[in-house]
Amino acid sequence: MGKPAAIYEIHDERFRRLTVGSSDLEQLYGGCRWAEGPVWFADMQCLIFSDIPNQRMLRWVEGGGVSVFRSPSNFVNGNTRDRQGRLVSCEHGGRRVTRTEFDGSLTVLADRFGDGRLNSPNDVVVRLDDTIWFTDPTYGILSDYEGFEATPEQPTRNVYRLDPKSGNLTAVVTDFGQPNGLAFSPDETVLYVADSSSSHDPKAPRHIRAFDVDGEGTLSNGRVLCDIDNGLPDGLRVDVLGNVWTSAGDGVHCFSPEGDLLGKILVPETVANVAFGGPRRNRLFITASKSLYAVYLAVRGI
């Protein structure tokens, strides 16, 4: 029996300290059309993730495999949890952000901005002050594959901040081609946002931008953190050291807070999103095309 193929590509010696050399990349499931939106539920020791074109959300449990969490899902893409433990989801089909209450009912948090409907909310994160931040590209209305084909009603593709207490929705960045995954630094003073507009325009950006965030949630000092050298950035997460782990064409790329490429986890399918989970938050779950993968790391996610 041959030696397993190496799954790590080292670009900086700091990356070795973040990985477990004996940890294999495990394929946990392989029955999706386009896997996305992983979120870890520590209190139930399970991972919820999306299979967008199949209109379903799935649940993975260690030793129990994968089962259907919700179907039809209204083409749910990105997911997260709020500070009260409720599931917050981005629906391509409904062109809205919803919250799943503890009784299973859905509350619509945002579906319009100004005089028009949102494009198709994509990914979402919740800040410590309970504000909900999400991206709104047009992927869910480009065709009937991941939503319902429609004409955009928003002139731009924005990053939004929602105050769930007042209901105020603010467009905090309006100059993205296609804003996608987003995540905060450990102290929440930096917001990272992926621009995946090269998906439909080879000359368009394929980078992650960083913004400083003040106590009121105002963004400033926007800059490019890094460019992706294979494929494009989609979903991303941050570890406790501030490193950014992002999806890419050849796997998961890890960047330092300064934007240095530290290394890659090579995955045999195009990666869409990632999430830290497991009892110690040191297992990286990877949604990649048709499959769900996981690998243990030597660092925890925030």
Protein Blocks (a to p, Z undefined) as FASTA:
>chain_A
ZZdddfbdcfbfklmmmpcfklccddfbfcbfbdghiacdfknopaddddfknopacddd
ehkapadfbdcehlpabdcddfkopacdddfklopaddddfkopacdfbfcehjbccfbd
fbdcddfkopacddddfklmmpmklmccdddfbfbdcdddddfknopacdfbfcbfbdcb
ddddfkopaccdddfklmmomkbccddddddddfkopaehiacfbdcfehjadbddddfk
opacdddfklccdddfkopafbdcddfbdcfbdcdedjkopaccddehjaccddddfbdc
ZZ
